Amino acid sequence: MGGWAIAVHGGAGVDPNLPAERQEEAKQLLTRCLNLGIVALRSNVSAIDVVELVIRELETDPLFNSGRGSALTEKGTVEMEASIMDGTKRRCGAVSGITTVKNPISLARLVMDKSPHSYLAFSGAEDFARKQGVEIVDNDYFVTDDNVGMLKLAKEANSILFDYRIPPMGCAGAAATDSPIQMNGLPISIYAPETVGCVVVDGEGRCAAGTSTGGLMNKMMGRIGDSPLIGAGTYASELCGVSCTGEGEAIIRATLARDVSAVMEYKGLNLQEAVDYVIKHRLDEGFAGLIAVSNKGEVVCGFNSNGMFRGCATEDGFMEVAIWE
């Protein structure tokens, strides 16, 4: 074992014209979350507990698209989803259609620990949350003024907006231009961050992963992306932990997170080789990114999009927070 390692992400696909102050805010949040995880790992907190701890922090801050600050549906409401997985025994929990639970990642953890199931959604998940006594808030808590404005622009452009963080002038201009990016064969106007995630290997070599999101701006009611799908947006095994972000439909088709573990197991690739392989060969024409750790203490970030909000750290003192290549 090579010691503990941790990585976090705030979404793949970043507008190259994103204002410098927004970039700095994102880096500060990623750094804060990394430091939170580092302190926990130095105190011998388990990998699965660190993943939940860090993602709760990301969900509470409105900067990225999860928890408070989530993207809005076509009706102006928030429907969130999350998943978490413990690689030691491949235990997992996931939730979708969450509208009142303050921290969806913790509800996913409860599905894993306190229910006989792996995945609960919509009213069933909300009922389970109340029975478990988790913190409940009004849906308005998750809605921010920025996202209300972005939803208005999305409706005016009659499109799904991936980049809900580009200032209105930039977004309006981008929406008016042609884009080669498609989702399931249909053109979309803008591509950018839509998810948060964390992967951890602790000092005992246990890997864990988690992912949380509000989904797409102006998405159809009931849409489910890759983030709550074990094997697609999240996966952990004895070998590695992986959290994905980007074009959800492409990630689902590729079972991207699971494939990292699979090529390590079946092709004998190391973590860097495995990440490079799936990013190059599994996404077809989709755009995405991922963060991954191995049971040897390795940490890797990979993406084929225009940047990815990310940060990572290892027990030997290495730490990096970055957006671009």
Buried (B, 14 or more C-beta within 10 A) or exposed (E): BBBBBBBBBBBBBBBEEBEEEBBEBBBEBBBBBBBBBBEBBEEEBBBBBBBBBBBBBBBEBBBBBBBBBBBBBBEBBBBBBBBBBBBBEEBBBBBBBBBBBBBBBBBBBBBBEEBEEBBBBBEEBBEBBEEBEBEEBEBEEBBBEBBEBBBBBBBEBEBBBBBBBBBEEBBEEBBEEEEEBBBEEEEBBBBBBBBBBBBBBBBEBBBBBBBBBBBBBBBEEEBBBBBBBBBBBBBBBBBBBBBBBBBBBBBBBBBBBBBBBBBBBEEEBEBBBBBBBBBEEBBEEBBBBBBBBBBBBBBBBBBBBBBBBBBBBBBEEEEBBBBEE
